[in-house]
Amino acid sequence: MSGGDAERPAVVVLLAAGADRALLHEVCAGAEEEGVPTRVDPAPQGDAVGLAHEAAGRSALRTGIGIGEDGAVAVHHATLPADAPVGLAGPDAAGAERRNVGHLAARIVKVLPLA
């Protein structure tokens, strides 16, 4: 083992600049309620689906969440095509729907049924 600090595996959440940071609470809480940690990284811009796909590529767990400038939230897996997220909550989604995106991300990581 090396002496460096290894970052613990987590679902990466990319938050677009200009997106409402309050959305993070519901999204991250959903994943963490399932026992899966999240790591939030800023993104200069982007839509939820594109950010989620990029986040999945950054995640050691190969699962990512994107929060777009418009407030939409998506969850993606690194093995899926960029335009095919696993789940999406639109910009007008309720808090429970956003929390569900976090739950969905955690269920992907834990290899549990998505429904």
C-alpha positions in Angstrom: 0.0 0.0 0.0 1.1 3.5 -0.7 1.2 6.2 2.0 -1.2 8.5 0.1 -4.8 9.3 1.0 -7.0 7.2 -1.2 -10.3 8.8 -2.0 -13.2 6.5 -1.0 -15.4 5.3 -3.8 -18.5 7.5 -4.3 -21.3 8.4 -6.7 -20.0 11.6 -8.3 -22.5 14.4 -8.5 -21.7 17.2 -11.0 -23.5 20.5 -10.2 -23.7 23.0 -13.1 -22.7 26.5 -12.3 -26.0 28.5 -11.8 -27.9 25.4 -10.6 -29.7 25.7 -7.3 -27.4 24.2 -4.6 -30.5 23.4 -2.5 -31.1 20.5 -5.0 -28.0 18.8 -3.7 -29.6 18.0 -0.3 -32.4 15.9 -1.7 -30.2 14.1 -4.3 -27.4 13.3 -2.0 -29.7 12.3 0.8 -31.4 9.8 -1.4 -28.1 8.0 -2.1 -26.8 8.2 1.4 -30.0 6.8 2.8 -29.2 3.7 0.9 -25.7 3.7 2.4 -23.8 4.9 -0.7 -21.6 8.0 -0.4 -21.6 10.9 -2.8 -18.9 13.4 -3.9 -20.0 16.7 -5.3 -17.9 18.4 -8.0 -18.6 21.7 -9.7 -19.2 21.9 -13.4 -19.0 25.1 -15.4 -22.2 24.4 -17.3 -24.2 21.6 -18.8 -27.5 19.7 -19.0 -28.4 17.0 -16.4 -27.9 14.1 -18.8 -24.5 15.1 -20.1 -23.3 16.0 -16.6 -24.5 12.6 -15.3 -22.7 10.7 -18.0 -19.5 12.7 -17.3 -19.9 12.1 -13.6 -20.3 8.4 -14.1 -17.0 8.4 -16.0 -15.3 10.1 -13.0 -16.8 7.7 -10.4 -14.9 4.6 -9.2 -18.4 3.2 -8.8 -19.2 4.1 -12.5 -22.4 5.8 -11.4 -23.0 9.5 -11.6 -25.6 12.2 -11.1 -25.9 15.4 -13.0 -27.7 18.5 -11.9 -28.3 20.8 -14.8 -28.5 24.6 -14.9 -32.3 24.3 -15.3 -32.7 22.2 -12.2 -33.2 18.8 -14.0 -31.4 15.9 -12.3 -30.2 12.7 -14.1 -28.5 9.5 -13.0 -26.2 7.6 -15.4 -24.0 4.6 -15.6 -20.6 4.7 -17.4 -21.4 1.7 -19.6 -24.6 3.3 -21.1 -24.7 5.5 -24.2 -24.4 9.2 -23.3 -28.0 10.0 -24.3 -29.5 7.1 -22.3 -29.6 7.9 -18.6 -31.0 5.5 -16.1 -33.3 8.1 -14.6 -34.3 11.7 -15.0 -36.2 14.2 -12.9 -37.3 17.3 -14.8 -36.7 20.9 -13.7 -40.1 21.1 -12.1 -39.8 17.8 -10.2 -40.7 17.7 -6.5 -38.1 17.1 -3.8 -39.2 13.5 -3.5 -38.5 12.9 -7.2 -35.0 14.3 -6.8 -34.4 12.2 -3.8 -35.5 9.2 -5.8 -32.7 9.9 -8.3 -30.2 9.5 -5.4 -31.9 6.3 -4.4 -31.7 5.0 -8.0 -28.0 5.8 -8.2 -27.4 3.9 -4.9 -29.5 0.9 -6.2 -27.3 0.8 -9.3 -24.2 0.7 -7.2 -25.6 -2.0 -4.9 -26.9 -4.0 -7.9 -30.5 -4.0 -6.6 -33.7 -4.0 -8.6 -34.4 -0.5 -9.8 -38.2 -0.6 -9.4 
